[in-house]
């Protein structure tokens, strides 16, 4: 199964956000390259909010290019065979944390936003940090920091806040 086929299955099985979910599926139907950064009309991306529920906190990255506090995530790569693995790979690369696991049940949210390269049709997951996790900043970040749940709204945009709310509801 290709990454594109996996994305279609994930989206068809995702409950909620019907209008946005339909937009993602329509995009993939109209763009055979809709999974890749090279698709100038937009492309699917995969991200994961790294959470430490035992300490009531989330790990956010200060994105080097966008200069905003965000969850870990980014473009799919040819080596990714599922959206889940793409999200987990991005989260591990950008957080430096080994042993992350995704919350079961598929994506936590969908979020469409414009970036300097194109529209991102982001499929957002939640990743659990293992006990004693040690983060390490990546080249894609200016900073990497744990924030208590109640401080996220003060530093991040509404998209990240909605992802945190969806994640906490699933915890």
C-alpha positions in Angstrom: 0.0 0.0 0.0 1.3 3.4 -0.9 1.5 6.4 1.5 -1.3 8.1 -0.6 -3.5 5.0 -0.3 -2.9 4.9 3.4 -3.8 8.6 3.7 -7.1 8.0 1.9 -8.0 5.2 4.2 -7.0 7.2 7.3 -9.1 10.2 6.1 -12.1 8.0 5.2 -12.0 6.5 8.7 -11.5 9.8 10.5 -14.7 10.8 12.4 -15.5 14.5 12.4 -14.4 17.6 10.6 -16.4 16.4 7.6 -16.0 19.4 5.4 -12.2 19.6 5.9 -11.9 15.8 5.6 -13.7 16.0 2.3 -11.4 18.8 1.1 -8.4 16.6 1.9 -9.9 13.6 0.0 -10.8 15.8 -3.0 -7.3 17.2 -3.0 -5.8 13.7 -3.2 -8.2 12.7 -5.9 -7.3 15.7 -8.0 -3.6 15.6 -7.3 -1.6 12.4 -7.7 1.3 14.2 -6.2 -0.8 15.6 -3.3 1.3 13.9 -0.7 4.6 15.7 -1.6 6.1 19.1 -1.1 6.5 19.4 -4.9 2.7 19.8 -5.3 2.3 23.6 -5.5 -1.4 23.5 -5.0 -0.8 22.1 -1.5 0.1 18.8 0.1 -0.6 16.6 3.1 1.7 16.9 6.0 1.9 14.9 9.2 2.5 16.3 12.7 2.3 15.2 16.3 1.8 17.1 19.5 4.3 15.6 22.0 2.6 15.3 25.4 3.7 14.2 28.9 0.3 13.6 30.6 1.9 12.6 33.9 3.3 16.1 34.2 0.5 18.0 32.4 2.8 19.4 29.7 3.5 19.6 26.0 6.7 20.0 24.1 6.6 22.7 21.4 9.3 23.8 18.9 10.0 27.4 18.0 10.0 26.8 14.2 13.1 28.2 12.6 11.4 29.6 9.5 8.0 30.5 10.8 9.2 31.7 14.2 6.2 30.4 16.0 5.7 27.8 18.7 4.3 24.7 17.0 3.9 20.9 17.4 6.4 18.7 15.7 5.7 17.9 12.1 6.3 18.5 8.4 6.5 17.0 5.0 6.0 13.4 4.1 9.0 11.6 2.7 9.2 8.8 0.1 10.4 6.4 2.9 7.2 7.0 4.9 4.7 4.2 4.3 1.9 5.5 6.6 0.8 8.9 7.9 1.3 7.6 11.4 4.9 6.7 10.7 5.4 10.1 9.1 4.1 11.9 12.1 6.1 9.7 14.5 9.3 10.2 12.4 8.8 14.0 12.4 8.1 14.1 16.1 11.2 12.0 16.9 13.4 14.0 14.5 12.3 17.4 15.8 12.1 16.5 19.5 15.1 14.3 19.8 13.0 11.9 21.9 13.3 8.2 21.3 10.5 5.9 22.2 7.5 8.2 21.4 4.2 6.4 20.8 1.1 7.7 19.1 -2.2 7.8 21.0 -4.3 5.1 19.5 -7.4 5.9 17.4 -5.9 7.7 14.5 -5.5 11.5 14.0 -6.5 13.9 16.8 -7.4 16.7 14.3 -7.0 18.0 10.8 -5.8 21.5 10.2 -5.4 23.4 6.9 -3.0 26.4 6.9 -1.0 28.4 4.5 2.8 28.3 4.7 5.6 29.9 2.6 5.8 26.8 0.4 2.1 26.1 -0.1 -1.1 25.1 1.7 -0.5 22.4 4.3 -3.3 19.9 4.8 -2.0 18.7 8.1 -3.0 15.4 9.6 -2.3 15.9 13.3 -1.6 13.1 15.9 -0.7 13.1 19.5 2.5 11.4 20.7 3.1 10.3 24.3 6.6 11.0 25.7 8.1 8.1 27.6 9.0 8.5 31.3 12.3 10.3 31.7 12.2 11.6 28.1 15.1 13.9 27.2 14.5 16.3 24.3 17.2 17.6 21.9 16.8 20.6 19.6 17.0 20.0 15.9 18.3 22.1 13.0 14.7 23.0 12.2 14.1 24.7 15.5 15.3 27.9 17.2 14.1 26.5 20.6 12.4 23.5 22.1 10.5 23.8 25.4 8.0 22.0 27.6 4.9 24.1 28.4 2.2 23.3 31.1 -1.1 22.8 29.4 -2.5 26.1 30.7 0.4 28.1 29.2 0.0 26.9 25.6 -2.6 29.5 24.6 -0.2 32.3 25.7 2.6 31.2 23.3 1.0 29.3 20.5 -1.7 30.0 17.9 -5.3 28.7 17.9 -4.4 25.7 15.8 -2.0 24.3 18.5 -4.6 25.1 21.2 -7.3 23.2 19.4 -4.9 20.2 18.9 -4.1 20.3 22.6 -7.8 20.3 23.5 -8.5 17.4 21.1 -5.5 15.5 22.6 -6.6 16.1 26.2 -10.1 15.0 25.4 -8.6 11.7 24.2 -6.4 11.2 27.2 
